[in-house]
Amino acid sequence: MKKLLVILFALLPIMASAVITLGDVTISGNQYQVTVLMKKNKPYYYCIPCPSKEGGTHEIWLKPDKVAKFRTALFEAKAKFKEWKQVAQDNNVGEFEKEMPVKFPNVKYVWGHGDLFFCDAPFKLRYSRSKEGVDFAALAVHVVADTNRFVDENFVFMFYSESEFDSLLEVLSSKNIEKVMLENADYDTSTDKRTVDDNLFH
């Protein structure tokens, strides 16, 4: 975390005046920490670490006005995953893969070692069932850096259960965001206009 903060403050001084921990999520059986970049005492980006074998910075960043749309897509993805998994189990489906009809909003992808690269694009969602009968949903995208067409990267979130979707949905819920922000003494709730539908989380 210290290394990330040094990079962010060095390269993006106008962006964040503070970094706040929003909560932990479990994806692919591993735990990751979601944070908030603050600017003038208000949330500027919600940062979700993405698993990477290469190390370094590897995150997706959500603007506050994109959180509701992202959660809506996640909720739909969870429902589709549950439905497709049940159908596959009931019909003894073997190895199988298909794109799922869930539309995600554009998010910002951030990656790199020292130098950071950025790209805005939507995720694609695919359902997969292995030969061994393991079901999972892959939220994935291949991106090319805005500033260098020779720099590209893959971002992949693997969800193996509905509870893994739930962990991210809960951390990004308005109730959790408000709770965490209220715990931060510098946060000004009177001017925060976020609208996140908590009915999406069950």
N, C-alpha and C positions, 0 to 999 in steps of 0.2 A: 504493500500500500504506500509506503514512504517513497519508493521509486516512482510510482505512478503520479503521486502528488508533485514531485519535483519536475517531472516531464510536463505535466499539465500547466503548472505555474510558469515554467520557463517558456513554453511554446504558445500558450494561450492565456496571456495575462489578463485579457479583458473579460474572460469568461467567468471565472469562479473566484469568489471571495472565501468560500469554505466548502468542505466536503463532509457530508453527513451520511452515516450508515442508515439505510432504510430497512434492511433485514436480510436474512439468509434464505436462499432457495436451494432445493435439491433437484438436480438434473442429471440423468444418467447415473444415479446413485452417488453422485458427488455433491458437496456443498459449496455454494458460491455466495459472495456478499454483494448485494445490490446497494449502490450508493447514489447520492444526489449531489450534483454540482450546483452550488449556490451562486447567484449573482445579485448584488444589492439586496441581500437578505431574502431572496425569493428563489424557488427552484428554477434552474435553467436547463439542466439535462438530468434525466434518470439514467443511470449507467448499469448495464447488466453484463457481467463477465460471460464470455462465450468460451467453452472448452477449446483448448489449443495445445497441440503437442510441441509447438515451437516456442512457447513461453512469450515473454514480453507483454505488451498491451494488446488485448484482443476482446473488444467490448462492442455492444450495441448501445447507442444513446437515443433516448426518447425525449422529445420536447414535451413539456407539460400538456399541450393541446393534442398530443398524439396518444396519450396514455389510454384514454377511453376507447379509441378505435383499436388499439393494440390488444386491450383486454377483451374487447368484443370478439376479435378474431381468435384469441386464445381460448375463450369459452366455447366458440363454435368448433375449434379444433379438438378440444377435449371431448365434446359431445360426439363428433364424427368418429374419433378414435375409439371411443367406447362402443359405438354402434357397429363399426366395421370389425372390431376385434371379436365381438359377440357373434356376428354372422360367420366369420372365419372359423371360430371354434365350433359352432353348431353344425357347420357343413364340412368339417375336417379338411379345410383348405390347406394345401401345401405351400411351398415357397411362392410368395406373391408380393408385388409392388405396384402401387398406383398413386398418381397425384390426387390429392384431396381438394375438393372445391371450396376452399376457404381463402378469402381475400385479405391479405395483410397490408397495412399502410406502409409507406416509405419510412424507414428508420435510418439513422446514421451509423455506419460501421466505422470503427476506429481500430487501427492495428499498427504494430511496428515495434522495433527495438531502437530506442533513442529518438529517431525521426518517426513522427506519427503520420499515417495516411488516412484519408477519409473518403467515404463514398455513401451516397444515399440511394436506397433501392428497397423494394419489398421482398419479404421472404416468400418462398414456395414451400408447401407442405406435402409430404409424401407418407403414405402408410406402407409399412413393410411387414412381412411375416417370413421368418427364416425357415429353413428346412427342419429345424428343431422345434418349430412351433412358437417361437418367441415373437411377440408383437411389439412394434414400436412405431412412433411417428417422428419423422425427421423434418425439422424446420431448418431449411438450408438455402444458401445463396452463394453464387460466385460473383465477386465484385472486382472492379478495376479502380485504382486510385484516381481521384479527381484531378490530381496534379501530375500524374505520371502513368501513362497507359501501359508501361512495361511492368508495373507493380500490381499484382493481383493477389487475391486471398479468398479462402473458403471459410464461411461461417456456418456451423452446424450445431443445432440443439437436438439431442435425442431424448424423447420422452417415452419411457417404458411403462408408465402407469398414469391413471387419472390423477393420483395424488401428486405427481411431479408437476402436472399442469396447475393443480391447486396451489402449490407452494408459491409459484410465480404470480398467479392471480391474486393471492392473498397479500403478498408483499406490495403489489402495485394497486391495491384497493384504496379508495379515498379515505376509508377509516384508518388504515395503517399509516398512510401518508400524513393525514392530519395529526394523528397521535405522535408520530415522530417529529413533525415540525413544531408542534406545541411544546415538546420537550427541549427544543432548541430555543434558548432565550432570545436570540436575535431575529427570530422569524416573525414577520408581520402578517397575521392571519386576516386582518381587515381588508387587505387589498388583493387577496388571493382569489382568483376567479375560476379555479379548476372545477370541472364537472366530470366526475367518474361514477358510473352507474354501479353501485355495489350490489344490485340485484343480479349482476352477472356472476357473482361468486356464491356458490351454494355448498 
